[in-house]
Amino acid sequence: KKQINNSKTFFEIALKTSDTLIWEAKILGMEGSARRIRDQLYAGQSISQAGVYLFEGAFLVRDIYNGKSHDPKNDFSKASNSLKSAVSLIQKTKAEGNLPKEFEEDIDNISPFIELFSNSENILSNILGFEGEKSYLVLFQNETKLRPGGGSIGSFAILKVRNARGSDFTIFDSSWLDERIDTEIDPPFMLRRYLSLDNLNLANSSTDPDFINSAIAATNIYSLATEEKVDGVIALDLGFIKNLLLATGPVKVLGESVGENNLFESYIKQAPTKQDFVSLVAEAVIDDLKKRNNIPYFELTKGGGRSIREKHLLFASPNPSFQNIFTANGWSSSLWDSRSKENNKINDYIGLSEANLGGNNLNYFVSRSVSKKIVLSDKGKLSSTLAIGFKNNSKQKENGGEDYKNYLQVILPEATKLTSVEIDGEKVKIEKAVTDPLVYESSSFKPPTGLEIEEKNQMDKSIFGFLVMVPAESVKRIKIEYDLPYSTSPTQKSFNYSLKVYKQPGVGSYPFDLTFDLPGSFQTLPQGKISSEIKEDQDYQFTISQK
């Protein structure tokens, strides 16, 4: 804080002398260079002032969390105002193109918290228990046993919050709920058909690509077992724990030192013990922080923000006002699309959602790659080719050396039509999935010989689901061709193309390529293909125009 205040003072002094500098530079014909220096001085002053506001807000939040605040609600309001002022200055500096690159990653990592504080102070006051104690269902998701909403749930906790402080945090095994439910809950098609699950339990409840629906399923199960309601759901996984360990350093779990570098290896080693490792590490981190005199708040905040952006930390609420805030800020991994619909704009969408139905922790060994090609015909018809590669890195003769039984759902714009599917270079026959349990559970049932594809519509999306088996030590390549529900006029000179890439909760980063196949008279701006690493939801914008 002292350094930030000194920085602000020095930039202010420098700005007072800049008029003289510009006058002298003008004589030498270097006025442009001097003005650019002054622009950087203004940026330095703005960033320093934003830092002052950030520290003011952060110290107030720290005192609330530590129980040192005499008026938590009022101090929270002051902290929110400070953060709003900081956001305003940072956004202005960034819009002017003067935000130094070395700050961008730090700002991006803490921006989820700053934006939420600055945009929703009144709602946050309620969420954090300033209006009365709140109760939250915390789900510990295991992404090595991947599910559409993030992972299987080995354990859960009830977190009670009052005045932004945790008043109680109690962890339970998921089976504790199952033993208390008399009502049977029908599982979704993929679990009943391919996992032979006849009753949905908490461990398998994270079944929807839109986490909001998975959260609803989990709260329903909890309420059936306990006759209690919660004020919201928080889901976290090992990726979130890893981001915390980056800030805290290693902790002791089951007698072993566990840090960010050996977290997943430790989990795989401990998996046979049947203890829920995610909750054990989370509990160890909490205990470690309680004992510390010097908590690395900023590093923890960056780790939390990174986890939200990469979907290792998710939030949902039964209160529509709260949920709208979470959805708009990207905290719920919702399929909701914020992009506007315009006459001269095409909003394309692609998402992959995997479910490990093999009853193993194989996703630690699985990697993936995705490429997409946009094809524009001479007549203005738009189609696409999607190539997906899965590699099962597990060894057949070692622990975890099993086939990856993956129920893959491909999320595309509503009204998309599949035209062909190839697996390992061979075109397969597309069959409509048999989804009636009375049919496929019959002893006389014979599955269709082709590839069964389940098709459903959700949130203005068409979702196509089918089973993919990836043997140990092998690669499976899938190519899907489809017609998009868009077309352009051959006489149209240009249009805007927007692609949103949905990243599944619990999945690590993977390479993504985007290319265009256009008639010779057309071009894209910016030119060339996109090659990137998908760590979070991404938006790509292009203009396709005649040359």
C-alpha positions as CSV (number, residue, x, y, z in Angstrom):
1,K,0.0,0.0,0.0
2,K,2.9,2.3,0.8
3,Q,4.5,1.7,-2.5
4,I,1.3,2.3,-4.4
5,N,0.8,5.7,-2.6
6,N,4.4,6.6,-3.4
7,S,3.9,5.7,-7.0
8,K,0.8,7.9,-7.2
9,T,2.7,10.8,-5.7
10,F,5.6,10.5,-8.2
11,F,3.3,10.3,-11.2
12,E,1.4,13.4,-10.0
13,I,4.7,15.3,-9.7
14,A,5.8,14.1,-13.2
15,L,2.5,15.2,-14.7
16,K,3.0,18.7,-13.3
17,T,6.3,19.0,-15.1
18,S,5.0,17.5,-18.4
19,D,3.7,20.8,-19.8
20,T,7.3,22.1,-19.7
21,L,8.5,18.9,-21.3
22,I,6.0,19.2,-24.2
23,W,7.0,22.9,-24.8
24,E,10.7,22.0,-24.9
25,A,10.0,19.0,-27.1
26,K,8.0,21.1,-29.5
27,I,11.1,23.3,-30.1
28,L,13.1,20.1,-31.0
29,G,10.3,18.7,-33.2
30,M,9.5,15.9,-30.8
31,E,6.1,17.0,-29.5
32,G,4.5,13.7,-30.5
33,S,6.9,11.7,-28.4
34,A,6.5,13.9,-25.4
35,R,2.7,13.7,-25.6
36,R,3.0,9.9,-25.7
37,I,5.1,10.0,-22.6
38,R,2.5,12.2,-20.9
39,D,-0.2,9.7,-21.9
40,Q,1.8,7.0,-20.1
41,L,2.1,9.2,-17.1
42,Y,-1.6,9.6,-17.0
43,A,-2.0,5.8,-17.2
44,G,0.5,5.4,-14.4
45,Q,-1.4,7.9,-12.2
46,S,-4.7,6.1,-13.0
47,I,-3.3,2.7,-12.2
48,S,-1.7,3.9,-9.0
49,Q,-5.0,5.5,-7.9
50,A,-6.9,2.3,-8.8
51,G,-4.4,0.5,-6.6
52,V,-5.1,2.8,-3.7
53,Y,-8.8,2.1,-4.1
54,L,-8.2,-1.6,-4.4
55,F,-6.2,-1.7,-1.2
56,E,-8.7,0.4,0.7
57,G,-11.5,-2.0,-0.3
58,A,-9.3,-5.1,0.3
59,F,-8.4,-4.0,3.8
60,L,-12.0,-3.4,4.7
61,V,-13.0,-6.8,3.4
62,R,-10.1,-8.4,5.3
63,D,-11.2,-6.8,8.6
64,I,-14.8,-8.0,8.0
65,Y,-13.5,-11.5,7.3
66,N,-11.3,-11.4,10.5
67,G,-14.1,-10.2,12.7
68,K,-12.3,-6.9,13.4
69,S,-14.9,-4.7,11.7
70,H,-17.2,-2.8,14.1
71,D,-19.9,-2.2,11.4
72,P,-19.5,-5.0,8.8
73,K,-22.5,-3.9,6.6
74,N,-21.3,-0.3,6.4
75,D,-17.7,-1.3,5.8
76,F,-18.8,-3.7,3.1
77,S,-20.6,-0.8,1.4
78,K,-17.5,1.3,1.6
79,A,-15.4,-1.5,0.2
80,S,-17.8,-1.9,-2.7
81,N,-17.5,1.8,-3.5
82,S,-13.7,1.6,-3.5
83,L,-13.7,-1.3,-5.8
84,K,-16.2,0.4,-8.1
85,S,-13.8,3.4,-8.3
86,A,-10.9,1.1,-9.0
87,V,-12.8,-0.7,-11.8
88,S,-13.7,2.5,-13.5
89,L,-10.1,3.7,-13.6
90,I,-8.8,0.3,-14.8
91,Q,-11.4,0.0,-17.5
92,K,-10.7,3.5,-18.7
93,T,-7.0,2.9,-18.9
94,K,-7.5,-0.4,-20.7
95,A,-9.9,1.2,-23.2
96,E,-7.3,3.8,-24.0
97,G,-4.8,1.1,-24.7
98,N,-2.5,2.2,-21.9
99,L,-2.7,-0.7,-19.5
100,P,0.8,-2.3,-19.3
101,K,0.8,-5.9,-20.4
102,E,2.5,-7.1,-17.2
103,F,-0.7,-6.0,-15.3
104,E,-3.2,-7.6,-17.6
105,E,-3.0,-11.1,-16.3
106,D,-3.3,-10.0,-12.6
107,I,-6.2,-7.7,-13.5
108,D,-7.9,-10.5,-15.5
109,N,-7.5,-13.0,-12.6
110,I,-9.1,-10.7,-10.0
111,S,-11.7,-9.1,-12.4
112,P,-14.5,-11.7,-11.7
113,F,-14.5,-10.6,-8.0
114,I,-14.1,-6.9,-8.8
115,E,-16.9,-6.9,-11.4
116,L,-19.2,-8.7,-9.1
117,F,-18.5,-6.3,-6.2
118,S,-18.9,-3.3,-8.4
119,N,-22.1,-4.4,-10.2
120,S,-24.2,-6.0,-7.5
121,E,-23.4,-4.5,-4.0
122,N,-27.0,-4.7,-2.8
123,I,-27.4,-8.4,-3.8
124,L,-24.0,-9.4,-2.5
125,S,-24.9,-7.9,0.9
126,N,-27.7,-10.5,1.1
127,I,-25.6,-13.3,-0.4
128,L,-22.9,-12.7,2.2
129,G,-25.3,-12.9,5.1
130,F,-25.5,-9.2,6.1
131,E,-29.3,-9.5,6.2
132,G,-29.2,-12.8,8.1
133,E,-27.4,-16.1,8.1
134,K,-27.2,-17.9,4.8
135,S,-26.7,-21.6,4.1
136,Y,-24.9,-23.0,1.1
137,L,-24.5,-26.5,-0.3
138,V,-20.8,-27.0,-1.3
139,L,-20.2,-29.8,-3.8
140,F,-16.7,-31.3,-4.0
141,Q,-16.5,-32.4,-7.6
142,N,-14.0,-35.0,-8.9
143,E,-13.0,-34.0,-12.5
144,T,-10.9,-37.2,-12.9
145,K,-14.4,-38.9,-13.0
146,L,-15.8,-36.2,-15.4
147,R,-19.5,-35.3,-15.6
148,P,-21.2,-32.6,-17.7
149,G,-21.4,-30.2,-14.7
150,G,-17.8,-30.8,-13.6
151,G,-17.4,-34.2,-12.0
152,S,-18.8,-36.9,-9.7
153,I,-19.5,-35.7,-6.2
154,G,-17.8,-37.8,-3.5
155,S,-18.7,-35.5,-0.6
156,F,-20.4,-32.2,0.2
157,A,-20.5,-29.6,2.9
158,I,-22.9,-27.2,4.4
159,L,-21.4,-23.7,4.7
160,K,-23.2,-21.1,6.9
161,V,-22.3,-17.5,6.3
162,R,-23.1,-14.4,8.4
163,N,-21.6,-10.9,7.9
164,A,-19.3,-12.3,5.2
165,R,-17.8,-14.8,7.6
166,G,-18.2,-18.6,7.7
167,S,-20.0,-19.4,10.9
168,D,-20.0,-23.2,10.3
169,F,-18.5,-25.6,7.7
170,T,-19.4,-29.3,8.0
171,I,-18.4,-32.0,5.5
172,F,-20.5,-35.1,4.8
173,D,-20.0,-38.1,2.5
174,S,-22.4,-38.2,-0.4
175,S,-23.7,-41.6,0.6
176,W,-25.0,-40.0,3.9
177,L,-27.7,-38.4,1.8
178,D,-28.5,-41.5,-0.2
179,E,-29.2,-43.5,2.9
180,R,-31.9,-41.0,4.0
181,I,-33.9,-40.8,0.7
182,D,-37.0,-43.0,0.2
183,T,-38.1,-41.3,-3.1
184,E,-36.7,-42.6,-6.3
185,I,-35.4,-40.0,-8.8
186,D,-35.3,-41.0,-12.5
187,P,-31.7,-40.5,-13.9
188,P,-31.1,-38.9,-17.3
189,F,-30.9,-41.1,-20.3
190,M,-27.1,-41.4,-20.5
191,L,-26.9,-42.7,-16.9
192,R,-29.7,-45.1,-17.1
193,R,-28.8,-46.5,-20.5
194,Y,-25.0,-46.6,-20.3
195,L,-24.3,-46.7,-16.5
196,S,-27.3,-48.9,-15.6
197,L,-28.3,-46.4,-12.9
198,D,-31.9,-46.7,-11.9
199,N,-32.0,-44.0,-9.3
200,L,-30.2,-40.6,-9.4
201,N,-28.0,-39.9,-6.4
202,L,-25.9,-37.0,-5.3
203,A,-22.7,-38.5,-6.6
204,N,-24.0,-38.6,-10.2
205,S,-26.3,-35.5,-10.1
206,S,-23.9,-33.2,-12.0
207,T,-25.4,-34.3,-15.4
208,D,-26.3,-31.2,-17.2
209,P,-23.9,-29.0,-19.4
210,D,-25.7,-26.0,-17.9
211,F,-24.5,-26.2,-14.2
212,I,-27.6,-24.3,-13.0
213,N,-29.7,-27.5,-13.8
214,S,-27.1,-29.7,-12.1
215,A,-27.3,-27.5,-9.0
216,I,-31.1,-27.8,-9.0
217,A,-30.8,-31.6,-9.1
218,A,-28.3,-31.5,-6.1
219,T,-30.4,-29.2,-4.0
220,N,-33.5,-31.4,-4.7
221,I,-31.7,-34.5,-3.5
222,Y,-30.4,-32.6,-0.4
223,S,-33.9,-31.4,0.4
224,L,-35.5,-34.8,0.0
225,A,-32.9,-36.3,2.4
226,T,-32.9,-33.5,5.1
227,E,-36.2,-31.6,4.6
228,E,-33.9,-28.5,4.6
229,K,-33.4,-25.8,2.0
230,V,-30.2,-24.0,1.0
231,D,-29.7,-20.4,-0.2
232,G,-27.3,-21.5,-3.0
233,V,-24.8,-24.0,-4.4
234,I,-21.0,-23.7,-4.6
235,A,-19.1,-26.4,-6.6
236,L,-15.3,-26.8,-6.6
237,D,-12.9,-29.3,-7.9
238,L,-9.2,-30.2,-7.8
239,G,-8.4,-27.5,-10.3
240,F,-9.7,-24.9,-7.7
241,I,-7.6,-26.6,-5.0
242,K,-4.5,-26.4,-7.2
243,N,-5.0,-22.7,-7.7
244,L,-5.3,-22.2,-3.9
245,L,-2.1,-24.3,-3.3
246,L,-0.3,-22.0,-5.7
247,A,-0.9,-19.3,-3.1
248,T,-0.6,-21.2,0.1
249,G,2.1,-23.8,-0.7
250,P,1.9,-27.5,0.2
251,V,-0.4,-28.9,3.0
252,K,-0.4,-32.2,4.8
253,V,-3.1,-34.7,3.7
254,L,-3.1,-38.3,5.0
255,G,0.5,-37.9,6.2
256,E,1.7,-36.7,2.8
257,S,2.8,-33.2,1.6
258,V,0.5,-32.2,-1.2
259,G,1.2,-29.1,-3.3
260,E,0.2,-27.8,-6.7
261,N,2.8,-29.9,-8.5
262,N,1.8,-33.3,-7.1
263,L,-1.9,-32.7,-6.3
264,F,-3.4,-34.9,-9.1
265,E,-0.7,-37.6,-8.7
266,S,-1.5,-37.7,-4.9
267,Y,-5.2,-38.1,-5.7
268,I,-4.7,-41.0,-8.1
269,K,-2.5,-42.7,-5.5
270,Q,-5.1,-42.2,-2.7
271,A,-8.2,-43.0,-4.9
272,P,-8.2,-46.7,-3.8
273,T,-8.7,-45.7,-0.2
274,K,-12.2,-44.5,-1.1
275,Q,-11.8,-41.4,1.0
276,D,-12.9,-38.2,-0.8
277,F,-9.6,-36.6,-1.6
278,V,-11.1,-33.3,-2.9
279,S,-12.7,-32.5,0.5
280,L,-9.7,-33.7,2.4
281,V,-7.4,-31.3,0.6
282,A,-9.9,-28.4,0.9
283,E,-10.2,-29.0,4.6
284,A,-6.4,-29.1,5.0
285,V,-6.1,-25.7,3.1
286,I,-8.7,-24.2,5.4
287,D,-7.0,-25.4,8.5
288,D,-3.7,-24.1,7.2
289,L,-5.1,-20.6,6.6
290,K,-6.7,-20.6,10.1
291,K,-3.2,-21.1,11.7
292,R,-1.5,-18.4,9.6
293,N,-0.7,-14.9,10.8
294,N,0.1,-13.7,7.3
295,I,-2.6,-14.8,4.8
296,P,-1.7,-14.3,1.1
297,Y,-5.0,-12.6,0.3
298,F,-4.1,-11.2,-3.1
299,E,-2.7,-14.5,-4.4
300,L,-5.8,-16.3,-3.0
301,T,-8.0,-13.8,-4.8
302,K,-6.1,-14.3,-8.0
303,G,-6.4,-18.1,-7.6
304,G,-10.1,-17.8,-7.0
305,G,-10.7,-15.5,-10.0
306,R,-8.7,-17.8,-12.2
307,S,-10.8,-20.8,-11.0
308,I,-14.0,-19.0,-11.8
309,R,-12.8,-18.0,-15.3
310,E,-11.7,-21.6,-16.0
311,K,-14.8,-23.1,-14.4
312,H,-13.2,-24.9,-11.5
313,L,-15.4,-22.9,-9.1
314,L,-19.1,-22.5,-9.8
315,F,-22.1,-20.8,-8.2
316,A,-25.8,-21.1,-8.5
317,S,-28.8,-19.8,-6.5
318,P,-32.5,-20.5,-6.3
319,N,-33.1,-16.8,-6.1
320,P,-33.7,-15.5,-9.7
321,S,-32.1,-12.1,-8.9
322,F,-29.0,-13.7,-7.5
323,Q,-28.8,-16.3,-10.3
324,N,-29.1,-13.6,-13.0
325,I,-26.0,-11.9,-11.5
326,F,-24.1,-15.2,-11.4
327,T,-25.1,-16.0,-15.0
328,A,-24.3,-12.5,-16.4
329,N,-20.9,-12.6,-14.8
330,G,-20.1,-16.2,-16.0
331,W,-20.1,-17.8,-12.6
332,S,-22.5,-20.6,-13.4
333,S,-21.2,-22.2,-16.6
334,S,-24.6,-21.5,-18.2
335,L,-25.5,-22.1,-21.8
336,W,-27.1,-18.7,-21.8
337,D,-25.8,-16.6,-24.6
338,S,-25.4,-12.8,-24.1
339,R,-24.7,-12.0,-27.7
340,S,-27.2,-9.7,-29.5
341,K,-29.1,-11.0,-32.6
342,E,-28.5,-8.7,-35.5
343,N,-29.5,-8.8,-39.2
344,N,-26.0,-8.8,-40.5
345,K,-24.5,-11.1,-37.9
346,I,-24.1,-14.8,-37.5
347,N,-23.8,-16.1,-33.9
348,D,-22.2,-19.6,-34.1
349,Y,-21.6,-21.8,-31.1
350,I,-19.6,-24.9,-30.2
351,G,-19.3,-26.8,-27.0
352,L,-18.2,-30.2,-25.9
353,S,-19.5,-32.0,-22.8
354,E,-18.1,-35.3,-21.6
355,A,-19.4,-37.8,-19.1
356,N,-17.0,-40.6,-17.9
357,L,-19.4,-43.6,-17.5
358,G,-16.6,-46.2,-16.9
359,G,-16.7,-46.0,-13.1
360,N,-13.0,-45.0,-13.0
361,N,-10.8,-42.0,-12.5
362,L,-9.6,-42.1,-16.0
363,N,-9.9,-38.4,-17.0
364,Y,-6.6,-37.7,-15.4
365,F,-5.1,-39.6,-18.3
366,V,-7.3,-38.2,-21.1
367,S,-6.4,-35.3,-23.3
368,R,-8.3,-33.8,-26.2
369,S,-8.0,-31.5,-29.2
370,V,-10.6,-29.7,-31.3
371,S,-10.6,-28.0,-34.7
372,K,-13.5,-26.4,-36.6
373,K,-13.7,-25.4,-40.2
374,I,-16.4,-22.9,-41.5
375,V,-17.5,-23.5,-45.1
376,L,-19.3,-20.9,-47.1
377,S,-20.7,-22.1,-50.4
378,D,-21.0,-20.0,-53.6
379,K,-24.8,-19.8,-52.9
380,G,-24.3,-18.4,-49.4
381,K,-25.0,-21.7,-47.5
382,L,-23.0,-22.0,-44.2
383,S,-21.8,-25.4,-43.0
384,S,-19.1,-26.7,-40.7
385,T,-16.7,-29.6,-40.0
386,L,-15.8,-30.4,-36.5
387,A,-12.8,-32.6,-35.8
388,I,-12.4,-34.0,-32.2
389,G,-9.5,-36.1,-31.0
390,F,-9.3,-38.0,-27.7
391,K,-6.1,-39.6,-26.4
392,N,-6.3,-42.1,-23.6
393,N,-2.8,-41.9,-22.1
394,S,-3.4,-44.7,-19.5
395,K,-1.3,-47.8,-19.7
396,Q,-3.1,-51.1,-20.1
397,K,-0.9,-53.0,-17.6
398,E,-0.8,-50.2,-14.9
399,N,-3.3,-48.6,-12.5
400,G,-6.0,-46.8,-14.5
401,G,-5.3,-48.6,-17.7
402,E,-8.9,-48.8,-18.9
403,D,-11.1,-47.8,-21.8
404,Y,-12.5,-44.3,-21.6
405,K,-16.3,-44.8,-21.8
406,N,-17.3,-41.3,-22.8
407,Y,-20.8,-40.1,-23.4
408,L,-20.0,-37.1,-25.5
409,Q,-22.5,-34.2,-26.1
410,V,-21.8,-31.7,-28.9
411,I,-23.5,-28.4,-28.3
412,L,-24.3,-26.4,-31.5
413,P,-26.8,-23.7,-32.5
414,E,-30.4,-24.6,-32.5
415,A,-31.8,-26.2,-35.7
416,T,-28.3,-27.4,-36.8
417,K,-28.6,-30.5,-39.0
418,L,-25.9,-33.3,-38.8
419,T,-25.0,-34.5,-42.3
420,S,-22.3,-37.1,-41.5
421,V,-20.2,-38.6,-38.7
422,E,-16.8,-40.3,-39.2
423,I,-14.9,-42.3,-36.5
424,D,-11.3,-43.0,-37.1
425,G,-11.7,-42.2,-40.8
426,E,-14.8,-44.4,-41.4
427,K,-18.2,-43.0,-42.0
428,V,-20.8,-44.4,-39.7
429,K,-24.5,-44.8,-40.0
430,I,-26.5,-42.3,-37.9
431,E,-29.3,-43.8,-35.9
432,K,-31.8,-42.1,-33.6
433,A,-31.0,-43.1,-30.1
434,V,-33.4,-45.5,-28.3
435,T,-34.2,-43.5,-25.2
436,D,-37.3,-45.4,-23.9
437,P,-36.2,-47.6,-20.9
438,L,-39.1,-49.9,-21.5
439,V,-37.5,-50.7,-24.9
440,Y,-33.8,-50.8,-24.1
441,E,-34.2,-52.5,-20.7
442,S,-36.2,-55.3,-22.3
443,S,-34.4,-58.7,-22.4
444,S,-35.2,-58.9,-26.2
445,F,-33.6,-55.5,-27.0
446,K,-31.0,-55.4,-29.7
447,P,-29.2,-52.1,-30.2
448,P,-29.2,-50.6,-33.7
449,T,-26.1,-51.4,-35.7
450,G,-25.2,-47.7,-36.4
451,L,-24.2,-44.9,-34.1
452,E,-27.1,-44.0,-31.8
453,I,-27.3,-40.2,-31.4
454,E,-29.6,-38.6,-28.9
455,E,-30.8,-35.1,-30.0
456,K,-32.4,-32.5,-27.7
457,N,-32.9,-28.8,-27.6
458,Q,-31.8,-26.6,-24.6
459,M,-31.3,-22.8,-24.2
460,D,-31.5,-22.2,-28.0
461,K,-29.0,-24.9,-28.6
462,S,-29.2,-28.3,-30.4
463,I,-27.3,-31.0,-28.4
464,F,-26.2,-34.2,-29.9
465,G,-25.1,-37.0,-27.6
466,F,-23.5,-40.4,-28.3
467,L,-21.2,-42.9,-26.7
468,V,-17.5,-43.0,-27.6
469,M,-15.0,-45.7,-26.5
470,V,-11.3,-44.7,-26.3
471,P,-9.2,-47.8,-25.5
472,A,-6.1,-47.4,-23.2
473,E,-2.9,-46.2,-25.0
474,S,-4.9,-45.1,-28.1
475,V,-6.4,-42.2,-29.9
476,K,-10.0,-41.8,-31.1
477,R,-10.7,-39.3,-33.9
478,I,-14.2,-38.1,-34.6
479,K,-15.3,-35.9,-37.5
480,I,-18.7,-34.4,-37.6
481,E,-20.1,-32.4,-40.6
482,Y,-23.2,-30.3,-40.2
483,D,-25.3,-27.6,-41.8
484,L,-25.7,-24.4,-39.8
485,P,-29.1,-22.7,-39.6
486,Y,-27.7,-19.6,-41.4
487,S,-27.3,-18.5,-44.9
488,T,-26.3,-15.3,-46.7
489,S,-27.1,-13.8,-50.0
490,P,-24.6,-14.3,-52.8
491,T,-24.8,-10.5,-53.4
492,Q,-24.1,-9.7,-49.8
493,K,-20.8,-7.8,-49.6
494,S,-20.0,-8.5,-45.9
495,F,-21.4,-9.9,-42.7
496,N,-20.1,-10.4,-39.1
497,Y,-19.3,-13.9,-37.9
498,S,-19.2,-14.5,-34.1
499,L,-18.1,-17.8,-32.6
500,K,-18.6,-18.7,-28.9
501,V,-16.6,-21.7,-27.6
502,Y,-18.1,-23.2,-24.4
503,K,-15.5,-24.9,-22.1
504,Q,-16.8,-27.7,-19.9
505,P,-16.4,-27.3,-16.1
506,G,-13.6,-29.6,-14.7
507,V,-11.8,-29.9,-18.1
508,G,-8.3,-28.7,-18.4
509,S,-7.0,-26.6,-21.3
510,Y,-6.9,-28.1,-24.8
511,P,-5.8,-26.8,-28.3
512,F,-8.4,-25.4,-30.6
513,D,-8.1,-24.4,-34.3
514,L,-10.5,-22.4,-36.4
515,T,-10.2,-22.2,-40.2
516,F,-12.3,-20.9,-43.0
517,D,-13.2,-22.3,-46.4
518,L,-14.6,-19.4,-48.4
519,P,-15.3,-18.7,-52.1
520,G,-12.3,-17.1,-53.9
521,S,-14.0,-13.7,-53.9
522,F,-14.3,-13.6,-50.0
523,Q,-11.9,-13.0,-47.2
524,T,-11.9,-12.8,-43.4
525,L,-10.8,-9.8,-41.3
526,P,-8.7,-10.4,-39.4
527,Q,-7.1,-12.8,-41.9
528,G,-5.9,-16.3,-41.3
529,K,-6.8,-19.0,-38.9
530,I,-7.2,-19.1,-35.1
531,S,-4.9,-21.4,-33.1
532,S,-5.5,-21.1,-29.4
533,E,-5.6,-22.9,-26.1
534,I,-9.1,-23.2,-24.6
535,K,-8.9,-22.5,-20.8
536,E,-12.2,-20.7,-20.5
537,D,-15.2,-19.7,-22.6
538,Q,-14.0,-17.8,-25.6
539,D,-15.5,-15.4,-28.1
540,Y,-14.1,-14.9,-31.6
541,Q,-15.2,-12.1,-33.9
542,F,-14.6,-11.9,-37.7
543,T,-15.9,-9.9,-40.6
544,I,-16.4,-12.0,-43.8
545,S,-16.4,-9.7,-46.8
546,Q,-15.9,-9.7,-50.6
547,K,-12.4,-8.7,-51.6
